[in-house]
Amino acid sequence: MEAAILIIFVVGYLLIALEHNVDINKTASALITGVLCWTVYVFYNDPHEVTHQLLEQLGEISGILFFLMGAMTIVELIDAHDGFEIINSRITTRSRKKLLWIISLLTFFLSAILDNLTTTIVMVTLVIKLVRNQKARMMFVGMIVLAANAGGAWSPIGDITTTMLWIGGQISTNTIVTELIGPSLVSLLVPLTLVSFMIGGVLERGEIGEARDHSVKASETEQRTVFTLGLLALLSVPAFKMLTQLPPFMGMLLGLGVLWLITELMHRGKNPEQKQRLSVIRALERMDVPSVLFFLGILLAVGVLQNTGQLASLATWLTETLRQEELILTMIGVLSAVVDNVPLVAATMGMYSLEVYPMDSSFWILLAFCAGTGGSLLIIGSAAGVAAMGIEKIPFGWYLKHVTWLALLGYLAGVASFLLQKWMVH
């Protein structure tokens, strides 16, 4: 049984990692993998016991999915009201080098407030509008991927893997922010400084951005209101969790509900077409549902490995082979560039218990950093990279040649910075 489940899991992993080669969407592969793993598992065990385990697993997964759905809907609603133009309109520099620093640092901090995937989409779209030269633009986009992943690693809502650890009780908000903002910033500044010596000149403004429908446009007051309230809704989630001790997805759904109510009142006097285009309903239609289903499928598959004890066996093998936890976590980060970091973190959470590594242990903090930033080594190694590749059509080989070595230097510098910080404190 274990061998059959493992084979299904590995084949599903390969299909996900080679999505663009086999031309099969990773969501389809993840859903089939998750369901088949549970199907094999139930054939060899008591159906009632397996069903009970499945429902317990689904309870944990649903918290992550509802959190994602709420956050993605809020971001889509801000975008529908052109809220992100508030940021875009303030970038006026003509220097490529200065723009690179502005874009990278803005991406770094914005991805911690929103999330790395959404921030990547917004910033890549902005760069397409600002930079005409394709070579320079691709380097800008490469740095956006690095900055988004680095920025998402130190925030409980910035990266899905950090969110998983936060929801699972492995890390707290204050600890992840204070202990990882330094190493995350180092992992960005090292490649950013190197690229600064490679790129220069005067910026040629482009006019090749994606065309938008301006037939229905929010007023300036509506734009600022939704942008401000949307950011407040996202930022209030950690505070809601600390005050109520309820799961984070409850705070996210509360923020979405409040924003939904306010926008309904804001647009109630408009004609049906205008109201519909600026409504939460339209934002829900534009939400990236395949990504949500991908997380569902892959987390279901990992749940089977956890319930069959295969993750515990892998933990033993890693511990006996690599021995040092820092080396184990560094390797997990490198592996996250080849396969998706979500199942890797889910597997690690299943392998190591809170009894062995309690909440806010340096083990969990370093795991958040490695899984969050290690995906930058390859363009298919993170959701941010895949999004950037889809929008800007960056070839896999180009990224491997021009960005991977920069990402590796930043990654190793970040790990070294974390270990130095830990040594100085203790």
VOGU-3710 file (C-alpha; in Angstrom, 3 decimals, decimal comma):
1> meaailiifv> 0,000/0,000/0,000  2,707/2,484/1,034  4,643/1,824/-2,165  1,574/2,400/-4,354  0,739/5,667/-2,567  4,337/6,828/-2,857  4,444/6,054/-6,589  1,212/8,004/-7,193  2,584/10,891/-5,137  5,935/10,982/-6,981
11> vgyllialeh> 4,279/10,778/-10,415  1,896/13,570/-9,428  4,841/15,637/-8,204  6,664/15,162/-11,490  3,610/16,214/-13,489  3,302/19,341/-11,333  7,004/20,196/-11,655  6,971/19,570/-15,417  3,652/21,331/-15,997  4,927/23,371/-18,938
21> nvdinktasa> 6,727/20,420/-20,534  3,802/17,997/-20,460  1,256/20,799/-21,081  -1,039/19,612/-18,276  -2,276/22,148/-15,755  -0,822/21,478/-12,317  -4,239/21,796/-10,672  -5,537/18,749/-12,575  -2,457/16,751/-11,572  -2,769/17,806/-7,926
31> litgvlcwtv> -6,468/16,924/-7,645  -6,009/13,510/-9,266  -2,968/12,798/-7,083  -4,776/13,749/-3,873  -7,904/11,697/-4,582  -5,996/8,634/-5,865  -3,764/8,575/-2,771  -6,792/8,527/-0,478  -8,503/5,929/-2,712  -5,578/3,508/-2,407
41> yvfyndphev> -5,393/4,209/1,329  -9,054/3,359/1,927  -8,805/0,068/-0,003  -6,332/-1,324/2,544  -7,858/0,100/5,741  -11,143/0,492/7,597  -13,291/2,938/5,547  -14,808/4,528/8,671  -11,396/5,242/10,185  -10,031/6,604/6,898
51> thqlleqlge> -13,097/8,821/6,443  -12,602/10,200/9,948  -8,943/10,965/9,161  -9,938/12,581/5,865  -12,478/14,861/7,533  -9,905/15,904/10,138  -7,429/16,653/7,362  -10,046/18,605/5,435  -10,775/20,717/8,505  -7,136/21,835/8,623
61> isgilfflmg> -6,955/22,419/4,866  -10,195/24,410/4,703  -8,759/27,044/7,048  -5,952/27,728/4,572  -8,293/27,705/1,562  -10,838/30,113/3,093  -7,997/32,408/4,120  -6,659/32,429/0,557  -10,067/32,960/-0,994  -10,802/35,902/1,285
71> amtivelida> -7,434/37,546/0,657  -7,585/37,038/-3,114  -11,104/38,483/-3,282  -10,111/41,610/-1,329  -7,134/42,169/-3,643  -9,302/41,703/-6,737  -11,792/44,225/-5,346  -9,013/46,787/-4,797  -7,829/46,207/-8,358  -11,367/46,607/-9,734
81> hdgfeiinsr> -11,432/50,076/-8,176  -7,956/50,869/-9,634  -6,623/51,095/-6,087  -3,115/50,044/-7,085  -2,867/53,073/-9,383  -2,296/55,057/-6,181  1,111/53,355/-6,035  1,775/53,428/-9,777  1,161/57,167/-10,124  3,863/58,000/-7,589
91> ittrsrkkll> 6,731/56,411/-9,534  8,200/59,179/-11,726  11,961/58,462/-11,928  13,714/58,106/-15,311  16,805/56,280/-14,011  16,805/52,512/-14,559  18,985/51,873/-11,521  16,843/54,021/-9,247  13,659/52,486/-10,608  15,084/49,001/-9,986
101> wiislltffl> 15,654/49,832/-6,317  12,220/51,451/-5,980  10,422/48,520/-7,615  12,377/45,873/-5,670  11,971/47,481/-2,239  8,335/48,326/-2,896  7,721/44,716/-3,921  9,538/43,470/-0,811  7,355/45,416/1,625  4,127/45,195/-0,369
111> saildnlttt> 4,331/41,388/-0,577  4,515/41,275/3,226  1,302/43,295/3,452  -0,580/41,527/0,665  1,029/38,325/-0,607  3,874/37,515/-2,980  1,688/36,234/-5,817  -0,617/39,252/-5,936  2,271/41,669/-5,502  4,156/40,022/-8,371
121> ivmvtlvikl> 1,187/40,374/-10,703  0,742/44,055/-9,802  4,439/44,963/-10,040  5,120/43,027/-13,264  2,151/44,756/-14,873  3,562/48,082/-13,689  7,044/47,336/-15,090  5,592/46,370/-18,464  4,077/49,852/-18,611  7,304/51,581/-17,518
131> vrnqkarmmf> 10,163/49,737/-19,266  10,251/49,465/-23,067  13,541/47,545/-23,477  12,785/43,815/-23,244  16,184/42,728/-21,850  16,062/45,315/-19,090  12,424/44,522/-18,417  13,113/40,810/-17,945  15,816/41,617/-15,394  13,340/43,878/-13,589
141> vgmivlaana> 10,829/41,036/-13,547  13,463/38,603/-12,259  14,203/40,945/-9,355  10,478/41,287/-8,671  10,274/37,501/-8,199  13,219/37,556/-5,768  11,828/40,548/-3,883  8,296/39,139/-3,662  9,448/35,785/-2,287  11,864/37,427/0,165
151> ggawspigdi> 9,198/39,880/1,314  6,574/37,190/1,748  8,829/35,039/3,940  8,843/37,379/6,971  5,114/38,055/7,109  2,406/35,617/8,276  0,219/36,668/5,333  2,948/37,227/2,735  3,537/33,655/1,567  1,300/30,602/1,648
161> tttmlwiggq> 3,970/28,499/3,372  4,477/31,089/6,118  0,690/31,288/6,462  0,530/27,504/6,838  3,096/27,604/9,660  1,278/30,517/11,282  -2,126/28,835/11,105  -0,604/25,548/12,287  0,751/27,196/15,443  4,437/26,728/14,595
171> istntivtel> 5,184/30,471/14,480  3,708/33,660/15,948  3,341/37,015/14,217  5,821/38,977/16,319  8,551/36,347/16,123  8,365/35,770/12,375  8,529/39,509/11,691  11,335/40,392/14,089  13,545/37,378/13,364  13,141/37,127/9,596
181> igpslvsllv> 12,907/40,682/8,282  16,707/41,020/8,514  17,689/37,758/6,747  14,932/38,303/4,156  16,198/41,802/3,405  19,764/40,462/3,089  18,581/37,820/0,598  17,195/40,670/-1,549  19,951/43,267/-1,105  22,768/40,924/-2,180
191> pltlvsfmig> 21,376/40,231/-5,691  19,907/43,749/-5,955  23,320/45,316/-5,357  24,931/43,053/-7,950  22,256/43,825/-10,560  22,723/47,548/-9,891  26,192/47,284/-11,426  24,790/45,460/-14,464  21,916/47,750/-15,350  21,969/51,479/-15,977
201> gvlergeige> 20,987/54,260/-18,329  17,891/56,350/-18,800  14,474/54,768/-18,700  12,415/54,643/-21,884  8,777/54,698/-20,895  6,726/52,018/-22,624  3,153/51,999/-23,737  2,632/48,282/-24,055  0,673/47,648/-20,892  -2,478/45,600/-20,837
211> ardhsvkase> -5,484/47,542/-22,053  -8,132/48,224/-19,416  -11,829/48,844/-19,742  -12,414/52,408/-18,592  -16,119/52,447/-19,457  -16,865/51,810/-15,776  -14,428/53,597/-13,485  -14,505/54,234/-9,760  -14,282/57,819/-8,571  -11,129/59,032/-6,849
221> teqrtvftlg> -12,881/58,928/-3,471  -14,086/55,359/-4,079  -10,613/54,346/-5,266  -8,904/55,647/-2,120  -11,609/54,302/0,185  -11,478/50,739/-1,140  -7,671/50,768/-1,289  -7,372/51,929/2,322  -10,092/49,658/3,707  -8,752/46,672/1,745
231> llallsvpaf> -5,255/47,086/3,170  -6,691/47,575/6,665  -8,726/44,380/6,285  -5,607/42,426/5,341  -3,439/44,007/8,024  -6,002/43,469/10,796  -6,017/39,670/10,460  -3,012/39,007/12,759  -4,462/41,372/15,380  -7,847/39,611/15,140
241> kmltqlppfm> -6,191/36,247/15,775  -4,291/37,521/18,819  -7,391/39,171/20,303  -9,892/36,350/19,729  -7,664/33,231/19,404  -9,868/32,239/16,455  -8,230/30,883/13,275  -6,904/33,572/10,882  -9,421/32,744/8,158  -12,185/34,064/10,441
251> gmllglgvlw> -10,518/37,471/10,558  -10,031/37,433/6,790  -13,689/36,571/6,187  -14,756/39,317/8,606  -12,638/41,840/6,685  -14,138/40,663/3,389  -17,669/40,892/4,795  -17,136/44,449/6,049  -15,593/45,544/2,734  -18,444/43,839/0,856
261> litelmhrgk> -21,031/45,731/2,927  -19,280/49,078/2,436  -18,949/48,665/-1,340  -22,598/47,629/-1,614  -23,615/50,826/0,163  -21,097/52,846/-1,848  -22,481/51,736/-5,239  -26,169/51,236/-4,458  -27,200/54,388/-6,368  -25,502/53,337/-9,622
271> npeqkqrlsv> -27,042/51,532/-12,549  -26,869/47,678/-12,471  -23,987/47,433/-14,976  -21,729/49,853/-13,077  -22,567/48,273/-9,735  -21,903/44,766/-11,054  -18,457/45,628/-12,463  -17,324/47,115/-9,139  -18,915/44,502/-6,884  -17,466/41,683/-4,797
281> iralermdvp> -19,384/39,274/-7,040  -17,234/40,325/-10,009  -14,112/40,089/-7,827  -15,059/36,524/-6,917  -15,473/35,697/-10,611  -11,943/36,987/-11,317  -10,386/35,124/-8,373  -7,748/32,512/-9,215  -9,826/29,426/-8,354  -7,377/26,935/-9,995
291> svlfflgill> -4,705/27,975/-7,477  -7,091/27,308/-4,586  -7,953/23,861/-5,981  -4,247/23,148/-6,510  -3,567/23,723/-2,829  -6,513/21,473/-1,953  -5,238/18,606/-4,111  -1,630/18,716/-3,019  -2,436/19,109/0,691  -4,806/16,139/0,477
301> avgvlqntgq> -2,002/14,055/-1,028  0,430/15,104/1,695  -2,218/14,228/4,300  -2,153/10,590/3,173  1,621/10,423/3,576  1,224/11,863/7,056  -1,475/9,380/8,092  0,453/6,376/6,732  3,587/7,331/8,657  5,763/7,863/5,569
311> laslatwlte> 6,591/11,419/6,558  7,819/10,242/9,945  10,073/7,738/8,165  11,429/10,509/5,928  12,096/12,637/8,999  14,129/9,827/10,506  16,094/9,396/7,271  16,820/13,125/6,985  17,880/13,318/10,623  20,176/10,295/10,378
321> tlrqeelilt> 21,662/11,321/7,013  22,096/15,095/7,286  22,012/15,298/11,102  22,196/19,117/11,312  18,777/20,809/11,248  20,231/23,871/9,471  21,458/21,660/6,632  18,129/19,848/6,458  16,190/23,106/6,148  18,627/24,580/3,632
331> migvlsavvd> 18,136/21,494/1,446  14,355/21,823/1,782  14,674/25,370/0,446  16,697/24,179/-2,548  14,163/21,408/-3,222  11,357/23,981/-3,192  12,845/25,400/-6,402  12,272/22,072/-8,155  8,863/21,221/-6,719  6,183/23,355/-5,113
341> nvplvaatmg> 7,060/24,643/-1,642  3,525/24,091/-0,305  3,739/20,273/-0,123  7,332/20,494/1,119  6,322/22,622/4,083  3,218/20,517/4,677  5,413/17,418/4,694  7,895/19,005/7,101  5,075/20,053/9,426  3,962/16,436/9,465
351> myslevypmd> 7,490/15,110/10,000  8,432/17,241/13,005  6,073/17,767/15,922  5,586/20,775/18,193  6,747/18,588/21,081  10,186/18,287/19,476  10,298/21,847/18,103  7,914/24,109/20,080  6,249/27,236/18,768  8,688/29,922/17,553
361> ssfwillafc> 11,611/27,504/17,589  14,453/28,572/15,277  13,666/25,398/13,306  10,266/26,713/12,206  11,561/30,241/11,610  14,370/29,010/9,345  11,912/26,683/7,578  9,692/29,681/6,770  12,672/31,536/5,313  14,085/28,622/3,303
371> agtggsllii> 10,753/27,518/1,859  9,746/31,087/1,078  12,942/32,230/-0,626  14,360/28,956/-1,981  11,703/28,861/-4,686  13,382/31,863/-6,329  16,221/29,636/-7,575  14,096/28,560/-10,555  11,297/30,463/-12,224  8,911/27,524/-11,774
381> gsaagvaamg> 9,899/27,175/-8,120  7,305/29,599/-6,748  3,844/30,921/-7,522  5,389/34,362/-7,998  7,836/33,004/-10,580  5,164/31,125/-12,498  2,969/34,247/-12,580  5,860/36,386/-13,804  6,728/33,840/-16,476  3,140/33,815/-17,675
391> iekipfgwyl> 2,794/37,605/-17,878  6,217/38,527/-19,295  6,863/35,195/-21,135  10,310/34,770/-19,564  12,017/31,603/-20,899  13,075/29,031/-18,304  16,624/28,998/-19,717  16,994/32,775/-19,591  16,054/32,869/-15,916  18,394/29,952/-15,173
401> khvtwlallg> 21,301/31,777/-16,819  20,739/35,328/-15,592  18,823/35,132/-12,298  19,389/31,734/-10,653  22,958/32,503/-9,567  21,819/35,806/-8,091  18,992/34,074/-6,248  21,392/31,410/-4,920  23,827/34,007/-3,574  20,966/35,871/-1,899
411> ylagvasfll> 19,504/32,654/-0,482  22,789/31,498/1,060  23,501/35,010/2,374  20,074/35,051/4,020  20,639/31,668/5,680  24,066/32,811/6,897  22,527/36,044/8,196  19,885/34,098/10,142  22,474/31,771/11,684  24,683/34,744/12,619
421> qkwmvh> 21,702/36,494/14,167  20,836/33,353/16,137  24,446/32,986/17,349  24,606/36,636/18,466  21,325/36,403/20,379  22,057/33,100/22,108
//
